[in-house]
Amino acid sequence: MQKFNIIIILILGLLAARSDAPREQLVTLGQAFQNLNTQIREQTLSPDSAQMRFQAILKELREVSEPYRQQICQGDSIGFVFPLRDYDADQIGGSGSGFRPFGFNLFDHSVQGSHPAHDIFIYDRNQDSIDDQTDKPVDVLAMRPGVVVATEANWTPESSYRGGNFVWIYDPCLDGLFYYAHHSQVMVQTGDQVVAGQKIAEVGRTGFNAAKARSGTHLHLMYLQLTPEAVPVPINTYDWLAAATILR
């Protein structure tokens, strides 16, 4: 996979030299997305109002990201990268049975019970967020190219936030949102343009439930496909994960 890593470095250099999506606008939209996420979590906005605001933000994000989409999405032959370095689909919880989208509502934080995502576990018996086989943290990799629209990097054990430290990435090629959660560290910022296989975080145990001893150390991965009206619909990513390129 050395060739793949070299390609990632070259693409990152190209993006640094020529950023077609205005970073300032991306940051502004990301801040609006993050503020909305906080309002939903703290239930200071009604679900209907939250959905309307979400749709407005994502429709504008589509427009701002259009130059970036044209730059990277021609033919859409990018494929998928497995989101944990040195791991594969065998580590997906329940062999994929963990995906439970029924009752999901992104805009109503009081709704619980659904799990429109997959948890990918690492070897970490003593729960120190260090891989038992390598004695190193496990890299979280972007499955696809996209724009970072929100991050959280300052979670503390006193927090009741479910996702802990997280990263939201908008994929302009698929027109959807990837959500990666429970990180120990976050390596990207709102407005960053990332490529498939780029390190965005390290696996951790942050989040209200993920921090508890009963929970194995894992990455929580969710993908939301946007409808033409920018309504988010959870999609089962198991087949994508099973066919993804493994980076070592």
C-alpha positions as CSV (number, residue, x, y, z in Angstrom):
1,M,0.0,0.0,0.0
2,Q,3.0,2.3,-0.2
3,K,1.9,3.5,-3.6
4,F,-1.5,4.4,-2.2
5,N,0.1,6.4,0.6
6,I,2.3,8.3,-2.0
7,I,-0.8,9.1,-4.0
8,I,-2.5,10.5,-0.9
9,I,0.5,12.8,-0.2
10,L,0.5,14.0,-3.8
11,I,-3.2,14.8,-3.7
12,L,-2.8,16.7,-0.4
13,G,-0.1,18.8,-1.9
14,L,-2.3,19.6,-4.9
15,L,-5.1,20.6,-2.6
16,A,-2.8,22.8,-0.5
17,A,-1.6,24.5,-3.7
18,R,-5.0,24.9,-5.4
19,S,-8.1,25.0,-3.1
20,D,-11.1,25.6,-5.4
21,A,-13.6,25.5,-2.6
22,P,-13.4,28.8,-0.7
23,R,-12.1,27.9,2.7
24,E,-13.6,30.9,4.5
25,Q,-17.1,29.9,3.3
26,L,-16.5,26.3,4.2
27,V,-15.5,27.3,7.7
28,T,-18.5,29.6,8.1
29,L,-20.9,26.8,7.0
30,G,-19.0,24.4,9.3
31,Q,-19.5,26.7,12.2
32,A,-23.2,26.9,11.4
33,F,-23.4,23.1,11.2
34,Q,-21.6,22.8,14.5
35,N,-23.8,25.3,16.2
36,L,-26.9,23.5,14.9
37,N,-25.5,20.2,16.2
38,T,-25.1,21.8,19.7
39,Q,-28.6,23.1,19.6
40,I,-30.0,19.7,18.7
41,R,-28.0,18.1,21.5
42,E,-29.0,20.6,24.1
43,Q,-32.6,20.6,22.8
44,T,-32.8,24.3,22.4
45,L,-34.4,24.1,19.0
46,S,-37.5,22.2,17.9
47,P,-36.9,19.2,15.6
48,D,-38.8,20.9,12.7
49,S,-36.8,24.0,13.0
50,A,-33.6,22.0,13.3
51,Q,-34.4,20.1,10.1
52,M,-35.2,23.3,8.2
53,R,-31.9,24.9,9.3
54,F,-30.0,21.7,8.4
55,Q,-31.4,21.6,4.9
56,A,-30.5,25.3,4.4
57,I,-26.9,24.7,5.5
58,L,-26.4,21.6,3.4
59,K,-27.9,23.1,0.3
60,E,-25.5,26.0,0.6
61,L,-22.6,23.6,1.3
62,R,-23.4,21.8,-1.9
63,E,-23.1,25.0,-3.9
64,V,-19.8,26.1,-2.2
65,S,-18.3,22.6,-2.7
66,E,-19.2,22.4,-6.4
67,P,-15.7,23.4,-7.6
68,Y,-14.2,20.8,-5.3
69,R,-16.7,18.2,-6.6
70,Q,-15.8,18.9,-10.2
71,Q,-12.1,18.7,-9.3
72,I,-12.2,15.2,-7.7
73,C,-15.4,13.4,-8.6
74,Q,-15.2,13.0,-12.4
75,G,-16.0,9.3,-13.0
76,D,-16.2,8.8,-9.3
77,S,-13.6,6.0,-9.4
78,I,-12.3,6.8,-6.0
79,G,-13.6,3.8,-4.1
80,F,-13.5,3.3,-0.4
81,V,-10.7,3.1,2.2
82,F,-11.3,1.1,5.4
83,P,-11.5,3.6,8.2
84,L,-9.1,1.9,10.5
85,R,-5.5,1.4,9.5
86,D,-4.4,-2.3,9.7
87,Y,-8.0,-3.4,10.4
88,D,-10.7,-4.9,8.2
89,A,-14.4,-5.8,8.2
90,D,-13.8,-8.8,10.5
91,Q,-13.7,-6.2,13.4
92,I,-17.2,-4.8,12.7
93,G,-19.5,-5.5,15.7
94,G,-22.0,-8.3,15.2
95,S,-20.7,-9.0,11.7
96,G,-22.8,-6.0,10.6
97,S,-25.9,-6.7,12.6
98,G,-25.3,-3.5,14.7
99,F,-26.9,-1.3,12.0
100,R,-30.4,-0.4,13.3
101,P,-31.9,2.7,11.6
102,F,-35.4,2.3,12.7
103,G,-36.7,5.3,14.7
104,F,-33.6,7.4,13.8
105,N,-34.1,11.2,13.9
106,L,-31.1,13.4,13.6
107,F,-33.0,16.4,14.7
108,D,-34.6,15.1,17.9
109,H,-32.0,14.3,20.6
110,S,-34.6,12.8,22.9
111,V,-35.2,9.9,20.5
112,Q,-33.0,6.9,21.5
113,G,-32.8,3.2,20.7
114,S,-31.7,3.4,17.0
115,H,-28.1,2.8,15.9
116,P,-27.9,3.7,12.2
117,A,-24.1,3.0,12.2
118,H,-21.4,0.3,12.6
119,D,-19.0,0.0,15.5
120,I,-15.5,-1.2,14.5
121,F,-13.6,-2.6,17.4
122,I,-9.8,-2.6,18.0
123,Y,-7.7,-5.0,20.1
124,D,-7.6,-3.2,23.4
125,R,-8.2,-5.4,26.4
126,N,-7.0,-2.9,29.0
127,Q,-9.0,-0.1,27.4
128,D,-6.2,2.4,27.2
129,S,-7.0,3.2,23.5
130,I,-3.7,1.6,22.4
131,D,-3.6,-1.4,20.1
132,D,-2.6,-4.5,22.0
133,Q,-0.7,-5.9,19.0
134,T,1.3,-2.8,18.0
135,D,1.4,-0.8,21.3
136,K,0.4,2.2,19.2
137,P,-2.8,4.3,18.7
138,V,-5.0,3.2,15.8
139,D,-5.4,5.7,13.0
140,V,-8.9,6.7,11.9
141,L,-8.8,7.2,8.1
142,A,-11.3,9.1,5.8
143,M,-13.2,6.5,3.8
144,R,-13.7,9.0,1.0
145,P,-12.6,12.5,0.0
146,G,-14.6,15.4,1.4
147,V,-14.8,18.6,3.4
148,V,-14.7,18.6,7.2
149,V,-17.8,20.4,8.4
150,A,-17.6,19.8,12.1
151,T,-15.3,18.4,14.8
152,E,-15.2,18.0,18.6
153,A,-11.8,17.6,20.2
154,N,-12.3,18.7,23.8
155,W,-14.6,16.0,25.3
156,T,-14.1,15.4,29.0
157,P,-15.3,12.5,31.2
158,E,-17.7,15.0,32.9
159,S,-19.5,15.5,29.6
160,S,-22.8,13.6,28.7
161,Y,-22.2,13.9,25.0
162,R,-22.8,10.6,23.3
163,G,-20.4,10.9,20.5
164,G,-17.4,12.2,22.4
165,N,-14.7,13.6,20.1
166,F,-16.1,13.4,16.5
167,V,-15.6,14.4,12.9
168,W,-18.3,15.1,10.3
169,I,-17.2,15.1,6.7
170,Y,-19.3,16.0,3.7
171,D,-18.6,13.9,0.6
172,P,-19.4,16.0,-2.5
173,C,-19.2,13.0,-4.8
174,L,-21.7,10.9,-3.0
175,D,-23.6,14.0,-1.7
176,G,-23.7,12.6,1.9
177,L,-22.2,13.0,5.4
178,F,-19.8,10.6,7.1
179,Y,-19.7,10.7,10.9
180,Y,-16.7,9.3,12.8
181,A,-16.9,9.3,16.6
182,H,-15.3,8.4,20.0
183,H,-11.8,9.5,19.1
184,S,-9.0,10.1,21.5
185,Q,-7.5,12.8,19.3
186,V,-8.8,14.7,16.2
187,M,-6.3,15.7,13.5
188,V,-8.5,17.8,11.2
189,Q,-10.3,21.1,11.5
190,T,-13.5,22.5,10.0
191,G,-13.0,23.7,6.5
192,D,-10.2,21.1,5.7
193,Q,-10.4,19.2,2.4
194,V,-9.4,15.6,2.9
195,V,-8.7,12.7,0.6
196,A,-9.6,9.0,1.0
197,G,-7.1,7.3,3.3
198,Q,-6.0,10.5,5.1
199,K,-5.6,10.3,8.9
200,I,-8.3,12.3,10.6
201,A,-8.2,11.0,14.2
202,E,-7.1,8.2,16.5
203,V,-9.5,5.6,18.0
204,G,-10.5,6.4,21.6
205,R,-13.1,5.9,24.3
206,T,-14.7,9.3,24.4
207,G,-18.5,9.6,24.6
208,F,-21.1,9.0,27.4
209,N,-21.4,5.3,26.7
210,A,-18.2,4.6,24.9
211,A,-16.2,5.6,27.9
212,K,-17.8,3.0,30.2
213,A,-16.0,-0.2,31.0
214,R,-18.7,-2.3,29.5
215,S,-17.9,-0.9,26.0
216,G,-15.1,-2.2,23.9
217,T,-12.8,0.4,22.3
218,H,-14.2,1.2,18.8
219,L,-14.9,3.6,16.0
220,H,-18.5,4.6,15.5
221,L,-19.2,5.1,11.8
222,M,-22.4,6.5,10.3
223,Y,-23.2,7.6,6.8
224,L,-26.2,9.8,5.9
225,Q,-27.3,10.1,2.3
226,L,-28.9,13.4,1.4
227,T,-32.1,13.5,-0.6
228,P,-32.5,16.2,-3.3
229,E,-34.1,18.3,-0.5
230,A,-31.1,17.7,1.7
231,V,-32.9,15.4,4.1
232,P,-30.5,12.9,5.8
233,V,-31.2,9.2,5.3
234,P,-29.0,6.6,7.1
235,I,-27.4,4.1,4.8
236,N,-25.9,0.7,5.7
237,T,-22.2,0.9,4.9
238,Y,-21.4,-2.7,5.5
239,D,-20.9,-3.6,1.9
240,W,-18.7,-0.6,1.4
241,L,-16.6,-1.6,4.4
242,A,-16.3,-5.2,3.3
243,A,-15.0,-4.1,-0.1
244,A,-12.8,-1.2,1.1
245,T,-9.1,-0.9,0.5
246,I,-7.0,-1.8,3.6
247,L,-4.2,0.5,4.4
248,R,-1.2,-0.7,6.5
